[in-house]
Amino acid sequence: MEKIVIRHKVGDFETWLKGHQERVQLFAPAVTDFQTFQDQDDPKSVCMVMDVMDMEKLGAIINDPGVMDAKIRHTVIDPVIVSSPIVT
């Protein structure tokens, strides 16, 4: 299991927030759990911390052209930044 962080901006925070259940379903094949955060100094900047069981599946989900419809519905603004833990 790997914990990652995904960060991006949204056009409308309330619209994005209402899409939570759809995101749960979308990421379910690769992610066991995730938490969502909103930047305190920028309400249109959001972050998800995910427990990922399969990074390849997550990559396929994120890069699936069909996911573009969900991104539009949720007002996601590119770039979507994915960060992984640093192993020391």
Residue, then its C-alpha position, 0 to 999 in steps of 0.5 A: m500500500e502506498k500513500i500519495v497526494i493529489r492536488h489540483k484547482v477547481g472551478d467551483f468548490e461546491t460542485w467539486l465537493k458534491g462529486h465525492q461519491e462519484r470519486v469514491q466509485l471511480f477510484a475504488p478499483a485502485v484506492t482503499d481510502f482517501q481524505t479530501f482537503q481544501d487549502q485555507d488560503d485558496p478555497k479553489s485548491v484541493c488535495m486528496v491523500m489516498d491509500v493506493m493498493d495498485m498504482e498502475k490501476l490508478g494511473a490507468i484511471i487518471n489517464d482514461p479519456g472517459v474520466m475527462d467527463a468526470k473532471i468536467r462535471h467536478t470542475v477540475i482544473d489541470p494540472v493534476i499533480v500527483s506526489s509520492p512519498i520520499v524514501t530515505 
